[in-house]
Structure formats: structure tokens, C-alpha cells
Amino acid sequence: MTTGEIAKAPSLFLRNATGLVKGWSGFDAFGYSFLSVNLVTLGMFYSLAVFAFVPGGSVLTALVLSGVTMTFLCIVYAGLIAVMPRAGGDYVWQTRILDGIPGSALGALVFAVTAYFGAKAFGTDDTLALGAGALGVILGVGLGWKRGGIGFVLSATGWWFILALWAPIYGAILNLEVVQPLVSLAGWTDGMTFFTSANGTFAVSLFTIVLASGAVALGMAGYARVQRWCIWIGLGALAVVFVLMAVSSADTFHAAFDKASQSLFGVSDAYNATIANATANDAFVAGGSPLDFGLGGDTWLLLPFMMFWILYPNWGATLYGEVRGAGDFRKVLNGMLGGLWVTIGLAIVFVLLAAKAFGWDFFNAANVNFVDYFYGYVKVAPATPIWGYPPLLAAYLIDSRPIQMLIILVFGTWFIGWAGTLWLSSTRMIFAAAFDRVLPEWAGRVSEGRGVPWYALLLIMVPGVILSWLYSYQLGFSALTLDASLVIAVTFFGTSFAATILPWWKPDLYNKSPIARYKIGPLPVIAIAGAITTVFLGWVTYEWLSNALYGIGVGNSDSIKFLAFVYGLGAVMYIVARLVRRAQGINLDAIHAEIPAE
């Protein structure tokens, strides 16, 4: 692609400039990465709460290995941002790199796997499942060969359809970590009844949608100011809780927890009852320790669990068209690695303090009891009716109801700062597809001043409300939310594959970029990092689909049907877009052959 061709490229697009505003500094990008791999909201519930399910694994090793593997992911994304710092991230890179043979191979793999497992999920025999897989190959080859086909499908499912499913996930976390603890501490019995019901779950999800939409409406600069305050206040609150845990002992906490449980819920001897409840559960084995360090046992089985939380240090990738200095590879990489490794360090400290202050058996027992009951794996309710949210457990060490409530309120800043990550990134993927004319032109409009893509926001809000209703009222639908991480991992898998082939498949694009000078011997760094990340994410996805331990794939056949639906929807949308645009005289292949305007 020549300089002259790039200069002419904007005439192909929706307009000559995106209209988006470069409202973020490098620190703001770091903050977004740090809050995306959020230790408190995602980490404490979705990853650090599941150690009991793999009792033979080394917790500390799994945390470190997760950081190492995600470091390669950060290198991939920082490198691609340096090549094309454009709004849309994965969508832009995949649609510009994945075509011809590589795109067909990747498309065939994604659709064949989805079709095969989908057929198996419907209870068909192997012959029919293999036939479905063959049809998936045909569909994948057709989409992948065309410019933009497989890129649109992977990015639309990962950044649009599945992000709508994250709305009730965020809502559930707000309910479990802030609303229910506050209502309990306030002694509001009717409130507890409401917020532990389907109506309460839906109400909190709607509030979350309003909060997340408000964060997007602030614009990049406005949200960055909120994010900075939340980071510093949240870290201050975490420091206070760490001190409480450090000066306490398991015996002290035992007494405090029993006293609080009796006062709040009328449960006597709740500490021992929690462990007894878990002991009756086959998933729980008492007597472990977080201090073991090594690669033995089932440590590797912990890594797919860790990816439900630590997979997202690159979450701001779709936003780098609005970050100042985004073409600086080292600057972008340092921001992502900072968000990743600061979180890993805090997680290690938290795990060690939890074992000391709460007792390792109790900590795991409280988590396994609630997770199993929350997702409907067991019918026996936990000893206490709300989750043992670690800041709440630590707050019990202070025998003052107002101070306990204050701690929970201040910890709410972790959620407020995190709320913008729900849809801020996804609106840019939708915007980028509209800018390329794959989606209707109105989806690419932005407001003056703040540069807010209002119509793109609407396209994510509406399905978010629908899926929140399903999550709240349809029995078993909440278990499908684990697909939310799988679909995103597949999107990252596609981008990592694109990074691996970039230097050879698109040499003109690569050689003109600032990352072309980064090599280890004759091999480009981005290709090495891309290959490692592709293999790792491929293994994680295989484990999720094939190991019943994770509750998706063979562990929940409905999840496969859901995957087939979202990937099929993406394929249908792209095929319809090509037909409509061809009738209008618009060549999507020509558009996807060019780099979009800034």
C-alpha cells in the first residue's frame, strides 16, 4: 500500500475523518487496562473464588503463569496498535490482515468447531456432528477468503453481541459486592428479599446499563477524570482492608464472622457451618494451602479459570484511535503491562492475606458454596444468604455497622471506575464497522465536542436490556455467561493469529511500521508473541469446551447452542451487508484493502 493510496483511502469511507477526539493520555490508557483486569470486581468473584474447584493446583504459580502468558498478549496488541492506531482495534486489524488462505483457514476452524460442538450439544451422533463441522468449514472458507469476512464475524461477536451479555454480569457483581452487603448491614429485610430475587437482579442490571451508558456519554476525557478518582480512592480502600487482614488472625475473624452472621442473618456458628456445608460438597477438599509453588498437580487447570479475569489487559485496544501517542510501541506496552502486573502483584498479596486472616479452608468453602448455589449446580443454600465478599469479611473485623457500610461504599469506586469498560470499547467496534460501511451510516455518527457515538451506544444498550431480562428470569441462562469470556478469547485468538502472519502476509504494512525493528534474531517480536498467544488461547478455548470442570462446552450443552447462534448471527449480518452494499455500488473489498482514516 503506497502513501498515495493511503491518502486517497478516506474517499472510500463514511467521511474524511472519524470525528472522534484524542481525549486520553498514556496514564489514562494504563488506568483503563488496570480497571479492566479488575482485582476487586472480576478477580475476587470469577477467578480467585474458584481455587477450591482445583484443590491440587498451585495458586501462586497459576497467578504468575497467567501474568506471563498475558504479557505476550500485551506485546501483540501494543504492536498492532503501533501499526494501525485506529478506533475499532481488533475489527480494523483482522479485516485488514485476515483474507485469502489465512482468513479461510481461521474461519473454517472457528465455524467447524462451533458447528461440530453445536451438533453434539443437540444430541446428534458423530456422523451428523462431523457433517455439521464440514458445513462449518465451507462457511468459514467462504467468509475468510473475502476481505473483512472473518474479521467482522470475530470482532462483532467479541465486541458487540457478547458485550451485551456482560451487562447482567456487571449487574450481578454490583448486586453481590455492593447492594446486598449494604442492604444486609442496614438491616433492611424487605430489601434483602427484593435484591436476592429475579426482580432485584433485573433492577440492578438496568441501573448498571444506565451507569455504563452514562460513562460512555461523558466522552473519553470526561470518563478519564472519573476513572482517575476511582483508581486512587479504590486503592486507598484496598490498602485499609489489607492492613485489617494483616493485623488479624483466623481466630479473631472466626469470632467476628460468627457475631456478624448471628446479628445480620440469625445464623449461629456460621464459620464452622460454612466449612461443613462445603465439606458435604464433592468439589471441596479441606487442608490445602496457597503457599505451594510449582508446576505439578492440577496447576495448569487453574489457568483457564484465571482467564475469566486476567484476560483483559488489552481491553482498551479499540480505543487507541483516541489516545495521544498511540503509535509509540513502548509507551502502549508499558501501559498494558502496568495494568496487568500491578494487578497480579495485588492478587498475590490478597491471596496470602486471605489465607492468614480468614483461614484458607473457610475462604475456599465460602466461595465454593456460593458459586455452586449461584449457578444452580447445587440446591443447598450457603450457611449465610449473601456471598462472602472479601472486603465485607474484612469489615466484620471492625465492630461498627456505620464503618462497615462505609468500607463497602468506598469499595464501590472499583465498580464505578470499571463500569465504563462495559461498553466504551464495544461502541468503537460498532463505530468502526459503520465507518467501513459494513453497518448503516447512522451507526457511525458521533456528537460534536465529546465525540460520543450515540447510535453505536444504542445498538449495544438494547440487546443488553434483553439479555439482562433473560439472565434474571430464565432459569439456567446465567450459566451461559461463562461464554462471555470464551467468545472474547476467540476474538483475541484471531488477532494473535493475524499478528503472527503480519510480517509475511502483509509485508508492506509491517515494514513501514515502527515495530519492524523489533526482532529476536531473524524473527519479528510481534510474530513470536503472536504465535505463543495463539497456541495458549487455542489451548484455553479447547479446555473450556472439552472439560466439564469449567461449566461450558461439554459441561453445558446450551452454551454451545448459544455460541452457534452468535457466530451464525455475525456471518448472516456480514453476508447481508455485502449483498446490500454491492447493490448500492459500494465495494467492501476495496474498503477493507485500505487503512481507515483517523
C-alpha positions in Angstrom: 0.0 0.0 0.0 1.6 3.3 -1.1 1.5 6.7 0.5 -0.7 7.9 -2.3 -3.1 5.1 -1.9 -3.4 5.8 1.8 -4.1 9.4 1.0 -6.9 8.5 -1.3 -8.4 5.9 1.1 -10.7 8.3 3.1 -12.9 8.7 0.0 -13.9 5.1 0.4 -15.1 5.6 3.9 -18.1 7.2 5.6 -16.3 10.5 5.8 -12.8 12.0 5.7 -12.2 11.9 9.4 -13.7 9.8 12.2 -14.8 12.8 14.3 -13.5 11.1 17.5 -11.5 13.1 20.0 -8.0 12.1 21.3 -9.0 12.6 24.9 -6.7 10.2 26.7 -3.1 10.3 27.9 -0.8 7.3 28.4 -1.8 7.2 32.1 -5.5 7.1 31.2 -4.8 4.1 29.0 -2.9 2.4 31.8 -5.8 3.1 34.2 -8.3 1.6 31.7 -6.1 -1.5 31.5 -5.8 -1.7 35.3 -9.5 -1.4 35.9 -10.3 -3.9 33.1 -8.4 -6.7 34.9 -10.2 -5.5 38.0 -8.9 -7.4 41.1 -12.0 -6.5 43.1 -14.9 -6.8 40.7 -13.9 -9.6 38.4 -10.9 -11.1 40.2 -12.4 -11.8 43.6 -15.5 -13.4 42.2 -14.7 -15.0 38.9 -11.2 -16.3 39.4 -9.9 -16.0 43.0 -13.1 -17.6 44.3 -12.6 -20.8 42.4 -9.4 -22.3 43.9 -11.5 -24.9 45.7 -12.5 -26.4 42.4 -8.9 -27.4 41.6 -7.6 -28.3 45.0 -4.4 -29.9 43.6 -3.3 -26.7 41.8 -0.7 -24.2 42.9 -2.4 -20.8 43.3 0.7 -18.7 43.3 2.1 -20.5 40.2 -1.2 -20.0 38.4 -1.2 -16.3 39.1 2.4 -15.8 37.8 1.8 -18.0 34.8 -1.3 -16.0 34.0 0.7 -12.8 34.0 3.4 -14.3 31.8 1.0 -15.6 29.2 -0.9 -12.3 29.1 2.4 -10.4 28.7 2.7 -12.0 25.2 -0.9 -10.9 24.5 0.1 -7.3 25.5 3.0 -7.4 23.1 0.7 -8.5 20.3 -1.8 -5.7 20.9 0.8 -3.0 21.6 2.5 -4.0 18.3 -0.7 -3.9 16.3 -1.7 -0.5 17.8 1.7 0.8 16.6 1.0 -0.5 13.1 -2.6 0.9 13.0 -3.6 3.1 15.9 -7.3 3.3 14.8 -10.6 3.2 16.6 -12.0 -0.3 16.4 -8.9 -2.3 17.3 -9.4 -6.0 16.6 -12.0 -5.2 13.9 -9.6 -3.0 11.9 -6.6 -5.3 12.2 -8.5 -8.5 11.4 -10.3 -7.0 8.4 -7.1 -5.7 7.0 -4.9 -8.7 7.6 -7.1 -11.8 7.6 -8.0 -12.6 4.0 -7.2 -15.3 1.4 -5.7 -18.5 2.7 -5.1 -17.4 6.3 -8.5 -16.0 6.7 -10.1 -19.1 5.2 -8.2 -21.3 7.5 -9.1 -19.4 10.6 -12.7 -19.0 9.5 -13.0 -22.7 8.8 -11.5 -23.6 12.2 -13.9 -21.3 14.1 -17.1 -22.3 12.3 -16.2 -26.0 12.1 -15.5 -26.2 15.9 -18.7 -24.3 16.7 -20.8 -26.4 14.3 -19.3 -29.7 15.5 -19.8 -29.0 19.2 -23.2 -27.4 18.4 -24.4 -30.6 16.7 -23.1 -32.7 19.6 -25.0 -30.4 22.0 -28.2 -31.2 20.2 -27.6 -34.9 21.0 -26.8 -36.0 17.4 -24.5 -38.8 16.6 -20.9 -38.4 15.4 -21.7 -38.7 11.8 -24.2 -35.8 11.9 -21.8 -33.8 14.1 -19.0 -34.3 11.5 -21.4 -33.2 8.8 -22.1 -30.0 10.7 -18.4 -29.5 11.1 -18.0 -29.9 7.3 -20.6 -27.3 6.6 -18.8 -25.0 9.1 -15.6 -25.4 7.1 -17.4 -24.4 3.9 -18.9 -21.3 5.6 -15.6 -20.4 7.2 -13.7 -20.7 3.9 -16.2 -18.5 2.1 -16.2 -15.8 4.8 -12.5 -15.9 5.4 -11.5 -15.6 1.7 -13.2 -12.3 1.3 -11.6 -9.3 2.8 -13.3 -8.4 6.1 -15.4 -11.5 6.4 -13.9 -13.5 9.2 -12.6 -10.2 10.8 -16.2 -8.8 11.1 -17.6 -12.1 12.4 -14.9 -12.5 15.1 -14.9 -8.8 16.2 -18.7 -8.4 16.1 -19.3 -11.4 18.3 -16.4 -10.5 20.6 -17.0 -6.7 20.9 -20.7 -6.4 20.2 -23.0 -9.4 20.7 -21.2 -10.9 23.7 -20.7 -7.5 25.4 -24.4 -7.2 25.6 -24.2 -10.4 27.7 -21.7 -8.7 30.0 -24.4 -6.2 31.1 -26.2 -8.7 33.5 -22.7 -10.0 34.6 -21.7 -6.5 35.7 -25.1 -6.1 37.3 -24.8 -9.3 39.2 -21.4 -8.2 40.5 -22.7 -4.9 41.6 -25.6 -6.6 43.4 -23.3 -9.2 45.1 -20.5 -6.8 46.0 -22.3 -3.5 46.9 -26.1 -3.7 47.0 -26.6 -6.9 49.0 -23.9 -6.2 51.6 -25.2 -2.6 52.2 -28.8 -3.8 52.4 -27.8 -6.5 54.9 -25.7 -4.1 57.0 -28.6 -1.7 57.1 -30.9 -4.4 58.4 -33.4 -3.9 55.6 -35.2 -7.2 55.5 -37.6 -6.4 52.7 -34.6 -5.1 50.7 -32.8 -8.4 51.1 -35.8 -10.2 49.9 -36.0 -8.0 46.8 -32.4 -7.9 45.8 -31.9 -11.6 46.1 -34.9 -12.2 43.8 -35.1 -12.1 40.0 -36.8 -8.7 40.1 -33.9 -7.3 42.2 -31.3 -8.8 39.8 -33.0 -7.2 36.8 -33.4 -3.9 38.5 -29.7 -3.7 39.4 -28.8 -4.8 35.8 -30.9 -1.9 34.4 -29.1 0.5 36.8 -25.8 -0.8 35.6 -26.8 -0.2 32.0 -27.7 3.4 32.8 -24.4 3.8 34.7 -22.3 2.3 31.9 -24.1 4.3 29.2 -23.5 7.5 31.3 -19.8 6.7 31.4 -19.8 6.5 27.6 -21.8 9.7 27.3 -19.1 11.6 29.2 -16.8 11.1 26.3 -13.2 9.9 26.6 -11.9 12.9 28.6 -14.8 13.0 30.9 -14.7 9.3 31.7 -10.9 9.5 32.2 -11.4 12.0 35.1 -13.9 9.7 36.8 -11.5 6.8 36.2 -8.6 8.6 37.9 -10.5 9.4 41.0 -11.8 5.8 41.3 -8.4 4.3 41.0 -6.9 6.4 43.8 -9.9 6.0 46.1 -10.2 2.3 45.3 -6.5 1.7 46.0 -6.8 3.6 49.3 -9.7 1.4 50.4 -7.8 -1.7 49.4 -4.9 -0.6 51.5 -7.1 -0.2 54.5 -8.6 -3.7 54.0 -5.1 -5.2 53.5 -4.0 -3.7 56.8 -7.1 -5.1 58.6 -6.3 -8.5 57.2 -2.6 -8.3 58.1 -3.2 -7.4 61.7 -5.9 -10.0 62.2 -5.8 -13.8 62.7 -8.1 -16.6 61.7 -9.3 -17.0 65.3 -10.1 -13.2 65.5 -12.0 -13.4 62.2 -13.8 -16.6 63.3 -15.3 -14.8 66.3 -16.1 -11.6 64.3 -17.8 -13.6 61.4 -19.9 -15.6 63.8 -21.0 -12.5 65.6 -21.9 -10.6 62.4 -23.7 -13.7 60.9 -25.8 -14.1 64.1 -26.7 -10.4 64.2 -27.4 -9.9 60.5 -28.9 -13.3 59.4 -29.7 -15.1 62.6 -27.2 -17.9 61.8 -25.2 -19.3 64.7 -21.7 -20.8 64.4 -21.7 -19.7 60.8 -17.9 -20.1 60.4 -18.0 -23.9 61.1 -21.3 -24.3 59.3 -19.8 -22.8 56.1 -16.9 -25.3 56.2 -19.3 -28.2 57.0 -21.6 -27.2 54.1 -18.6 -27.2 51.7 -17.3 -30.5 53.0 -20.5 -32.1 52.0 -19.9 -30.8 48.5 -17.7 -33.1 46.4 -15.9 -30.0 44.9 -14.4 -29.1 48.2 -11.3 -30.6 49.8 -10.1 -29.1 53.1 -6.5 -28.8 54.1 -4.9 -27.0 51.2 -2.5 -24.1 51.2 -1.8 -21.1 48.9 1.9 -21.3 49.7 2.7 -24.2 47.5 4.6 -23.2 44.4 5.3 -25.4 41.4 4.1 -26.8 38.1 2.9 -30.1 39.5 -0.6 -31.3 40.3 -3.5 -29.6 38.5 -1.9 -26.2 38.3 -2.5 -25.9 34.6 -6.2 -26.5 35.1 -6.3 -23.2 37.1 -5.2 -21.1 34.2 -8.5 -21.3 32.2 -10.2 -20.2 35.4 -7.8 -17.3 35.7 -8.6 -16.2 32.2 -12.2 -15.3 33.2 -10.5 -12.4 35.0 -6.9 -11.7 33.8 -7.6 -12.0 30.0 -8.3 -8.2 29.5 -5.2 -6.0 30.0 -5.7 -5.1 26.3 -9.3 -4.1 26.8 -8.7 -0.6 25.6 -7.3 -1.7 22.2 -10.4 -0.5 20.4 -9.9 3.0 21.8 -6.4 3.8 20.8 -7.6 5.9 17.9 -8.4 8.3 20.7 -5.2 8.0 22.8 -2.4 10.5 22.4 0.9 8.9 21.4 -0.7 5.6 20.5 1.9 4.9 17.8 4.6 4.6 20.4 5.0 0.9 20.9 6.9 1.0 24.2 4.5 3.5 25.7 1.5 1.5 24.9 3.1 -1.8 26.0 4.2 -0.3 29.3 0.6 0.9 30.0 -0.8 -2.6 29.4 1.9 -4.4 31.3 1.5 -1.9 34.2 -2.2 -2.7 34.4 -1.5 -6.4 34.2 1.4 -6.8 36.6 0.2 -4.4 39.3 -3.0 -6.4 39.4 -1.1 -9.7 39.6 1.0 -8.4 42.5 -2.0 -7.2 44.4 -3.7 -10.5 43.8 -0.8 -12.4 45.3 -0.8 -10.2 48.3 -4.6 -10.6 48.7 -4.4 -14.4 48.5 -1.7 -14.7 51.1 -3.6 -12.3 53.4 -6.9 -14.1 52.9 -5.3 -17.4 54.0 -3.9 -15.7 57.1 -6.9 -13.6 58.1 -9.9 -15.7 57.1 -8.3 -19.2 57.1 -7.7 -20.9 53.8 -10.4 -23.6 54.3 -13.0 -21.1 55.3 -12.2 -18.8 52.4 -12.5 -21.6 49.8 -15.5 -23.1 51.5 -17.5 -19.8 51.5 -16.7 -19.3 47.8 -17.5 -22.8 46.6 -20.7 -22.9 48.5 -21.9 -19.7 46.9 -20.6 -20.2 43.4 -22.3 -23.6 43.2 -25.6 -22.3 44.5 -25.5 -19.1 42.4 -25.1 -21.0 39.2 -27.6 -23.7 40.2 -25.1 -26.6 40.4 -26.4 -27.5 43.9 -29.7 -26.9 45.6 -28.5 -26.5 49.2 -28.2 -22.8 50.1 -25.0 -21.5 51.8 -24.9 -21.0 55.5 -25.3 -17.3 55.0 -27.6 -15.8 52.3 -25.1 -13.5 50.7 -21.6 -14.1 49.2 -18.6 -13.8 51.4 -17.3 -10.7 49.6 -13.7 -10.2 50.9 -14.0 -6.5 51.8 -17.2 -7.3 53.7 -15.5 -10.1 55.5 -12.6 -7.8 56.5 -15.1 -5.1 57.5 -16.6 -7.5 60.1 -13.3 -7.2 62.0 -14.4 -3.6 62.9 -17.4 -3.9 65.2 -19.2 -0.8 63.9 -22.0 -1.0 61.5 -21.5 2.5 60.1 -17.8 1.9 59.4 -18.6 -1.5 57.8 -21.1 0.2 55.5 -18.6 3.0 54.7 -16.0 0.4 53.7 -18.5 -1.2 51.2 -19.5 2.2 49.8 -15.9 3.2 49.2 -15.1 -0.1 47.6 -17.9 0.7 45.2 -15.5 3.0 43.4 -13.9 -0.1 42.0 -17.2 -0.8 40.2 -17.8 2.8 39.2 -14.4 3.0 37.5 -15.0 -0.4 35.9 -18.5 0.4 34.6 -17.2 2.3 31.6 -15.3 -0.7 30.4 -18.6 -2.4 29.8 -19.5 -0.6 26.6 -16.9 2.1 25.9 -14.7 -0.3 23.9 -17.6 -2.0 22.2 -19.1 1.2 20.8 -15.8 1.8 18.9 -16.0 -1.6 17.2 -19.6 -0.8 16.1 -18.5 2.7 15.0 -15.5 1.3 13.0 -17.7 -1.2 11.1 -20.1 1.7 10.3 -17.2 3.8 9.2 -16.3 1.0 6.8 -19.9 1.0 5.6 -20.5 -2.6 6.8 -23.1 -1.3 9.1 -25.6 1.5 8.3 -24.1 5.0 8.1 -26.1 6.3 11.1 -24.3 3.9 13.4 -21.1 5.8 12.7 -22.3 9.3 13.7 -20.7 11.0 16.7 -21.6 14.0 18.7 -19.7 17.3 18.3 -17.4 18.2 21.2 -17.2 15.0 23.2 -17.2 12.7 20.1 -19.7 10.2 21.6 -21.1 7.6 19.1 -24.6 7.7 20.4 -26.2 5.4 17.8 -23.4 2.8 18.4 -24.2 3.0 22.1 -27.9 2.4 21.4 -27.0 -0.7 19.4 -25.4 -2.2 22.5 -27.9 -0.9 25.1 -31.0 -2.5 23.6 -29.6 -6.1 23.4 -28.1 -5.5 26.8 -31.6 -4.9 28.3 -32.9 -8.0 26.6 -30.1 -10.3 27.8 -30.4 -8.8 31.3 -34.1 -9.9 31.3 -33.2 -13.4 30.2 -30.4 -13.6 32.8 -32.8 -12.6 35.6 -35.9 -14.6 34.7 -34.9 -17.6 32.6 -33.7 -20.4 34.8 -30.2 -21.6 33.7 -29.4 -18.6 31.4 -27.0 -17.2 34.0 -24.7 -20.2 33.4 -24.3 -19.1 29.8 -22.5 -16.0 30.9 -19.3 -18.0 31.1 -19.5 -18.0 27.2 -18.8 -14.3 27.6 -15.1 -14.9 28.2 -14.8 -17.7 25.6 -16.1 -15.6 22.7 -13.7 -12.8 23.7 -10.8 -15.3 23.9 -11.6 -16.5 20.3 -11.6 -12.8 19.1 -8.1 -12.4 20.7 -7.1 -15.7 19.2 -7.9 -14.3 15.8 -6.0 -11.1 16.4 -3.0 -13.1 17.7 -3.0 -15.2 14.6 -3.2 -12.0 12.5 -0.1 -10.7 14.3 1.8 -13.9 13.7 1.4 -13.8 10.0 1.5 -10.0 9.6 5.3 -9.6 8.7 5.0 -12.1 5.8 1.4 -11.8 4.7 1.3 -8.0 4.7 5.0 -7.1 4.4 4.4 -3.5 3.1 2.2 -2.7 6.0 4.6 -4.3 8.6 7.8 -2.9 7.1 6.6 0.7 7.3 5.6 0.4 10.9 7.7 1.3 14.0 7.7 -2.3 15.2 9.6 -3.6 12.2 12.9 -3.0 14.0 11.9 -5.2 17.0 13.3 -8.7 16.3 14.9 -11.7 18.1 17.4 -12.9 15.6 15.6 -13.1 12.2 12.2 -13.4 13.8 9.9 -10.4 14.4 8.9 -10.0 18.0 5.3 -9.5 17.2 5.2 -12.8 15.3 6.8 -14.7 18.2 4.4 -13.1 20.7 1.5 -13.8 18.3 2.4 -17.5 17.9 2.7 -18.0 21.6 -0.6 -16.3 22.4 -2.4 -18.1 19.6 -1.3 -21.5 20.9 -2.1 -20.5 24.5 -5.6 -19.2 23.7 -6.3 -22.2 21.5 -5.5 -24.5 24.4 -7.6 -22.4 26.8 -10.6 -22.5 24.4 -10.2 -26.2 24.0 -10.2 -26.8 27.7 -13.3 -24.6 28.2 -15.1 -26.5 25.5 -14.0 -30.1 26.3 -13.5 -30.1 30.1 -16.8 -30.3 32.1 -14.9 -28.7 35.1 -15.5 -25.2 33.6 -19.3 -25.5 33.1 -19.3 -24.5 29.4 -18.9 -26.6 26.3 -19.4 -30.3 27.3 -20.2 -29.0 30.8 -23.3 -27.2 29.5 -24.7 -28.1 26.1 -26.8 -24.9 26.0 -23.6 -22.8 25.9 -22.7 -24.4 22.6 -26.0 -23.6 21.1 -25.6 -20.1 22.2 -22.1 -19.9 20.6 -23.6 -21.3 17.4 -26.2 -18.6 17.5 -23.9 -15.6 18.0 -21.3 -16.7 15.4 -24.1 -17.5 12.9 -25.6 -14.1 13.5 -22.3 -12.5 12.7 -22.0 -14.5 9.5 -25.5 -13.6 8.4 -25.0 -9.9 9.1 -21.8 -9.8 7.0 -23.3 -11.6 4.1 -26.4 -9.3 4.1 -24.1 -6.3 4.3 -22.1 -7.4 1.2 -25.3 -8.0 -0.8 -26.8 -4.6 0.2 -23.6 -2.7 -0.4 -22.9 -4.4 -3.8 -26.4 -3.4 -4.9 -25.5 0.2 -3.9 -22.3 0.1 -5.9 -20.1 0.0 -2.8 -17.1 -2.4 -2.8 -16.4 -3.6 0.7 -13.3 -5.5 -0.5 -11.8 -2.1 -1.7 -12.6 -0.5 1.7 -11.0 -3.3 3.7 -7.9 -3.1 1.5 -7.2 0.4 2.9 -6.3 1.7 6.3 -9.2 3.8 7.7 -8.9 7.5 8.3 -8.2 8.9 11.8 
